[in-house]
Amino acid sequence: MEQIELNNTDSHKARFQNTCLQNGLQISDVQVNQFVRYVEELKTWNQKINLISRKDEENIWNAHVLHSASLLFFLKFPAGASVLDLGTGSGLPGIPLKILMPDLKITLLDSTKKKIDAVADMVRKLELNNIHTVWGRAEDVNRKPEYSHKTDIIVARAVAPLSDLLKWSVPFLNSNSEKQTENLSAPALVTLKGGDLQDEVRAIQHHKRIKNIRIIDIVFKNINAPELQGKKIVVVDLKKE
């Protein structure tokens, strides 16, 4: 099958949709158009505040959109699950997950006020439902009754070491959640990472709440995406209480 290059600026929309289909993820024209609008809004806001690296703007479809969407190439999130995006930054991966799985209940959390304000504006303009933005530090927000032990799955994208992510995530997670699919069961922490993860995994592997740690290499079918070379998904499956 012919390889698909993803850096051709005149066909991002069609190529992204084809990439999803090639890797087993059905995506409608409406959803693709939502991604187009999201990218436009993200670029507009990036001129005002630093949401993503300016050098990444030309590769935004690969380095950010496809990277976030790739979670659903390898993992099946439970329908209707409550998902908290820890340190969402520019809405990644939370907004792409919401576009691709509209039934998810998404919370976007970030400690930087100007970033969460930008993300809230993007959510409004995209007319996404059942997605909320929260400004605050994870270690403060996770103590509040409306967030404590209310989340099925935490997602995060290169926010911090696994030890910190686990520490912040456990108070958010519903340890009695019954949400599950064949390859993802709540409660769980799902992170997008890169590089050598041995030390990070070693630092948490004996934590009393951990049931299993899985590392999934992000390798696409029939796609050349050099920006994502070496990227991984880390799934930390937690024990129920």
Steps between C-alpha positions, in 0.01 A plus 500: 500500500624848420654682795332820605708806582337724759683827443327609181331822611238500223342170607517478881127447531475205260824348621404517865168332427672233294759447774225435751324257268824317415556447872152373582335820620183609322475878464227701332525810283339696782771390741777583254355846455499542878871420500558758227323763711692393811833535320399845375403611850814352651720686254310825564539471874865399465571844357374651826637260760747214487288186477726294274848556364498741207721257306229235543231707329593372154482142632196549719298224333769241569669617815181587687173390336609160372704439816191555715268304271741206504374408846190363330703304245628279779249531784123475509368742757180392678187668367381781723811494716599807698846608387719769656777654288769584754706803396304547179702800379347567160221245539711198414413217503161580652342693213600246231362220721171688536473559124566134427288361786221752563345288777804538728461737794815710481656733757794714387722606791794738496673714761569790261206739483570642156527151351174378649328820386622436145386138512158603633463739207590223255248264659227763463583568136509130419158465666608189689261371766569336834857626516615725784806713566649539847775735612714382789780279619422130493600453863247766601216410264513129580403576861175671404187286551376552144826353359628264769467136386258593220712418193524171312815570296774763519682599180813712479747600233865542603400708802726356771680182611279197557554519876348849513218411262410199713508705821269764352272248327413257779282748695300576183435139405189304591652182638166318468432591138355221289578667166702267278570372151711213373822698539429787741342474842437776750654621717802572284761762417579529128795716398669596175875484551830484315860397560641244742237427763685238706577731792149644507342155498743374764403789727133398512493126437470408869226750579228323699218614270657382172370181343692517173712734285483470121717682246365518145721617214322746271550337161254578223390282212608628156587843642824694512489738797859579604385754760359213704795264474578352839173616656320265736178456692537400863197341663504469876221266605396558862348260746143542615438557868 
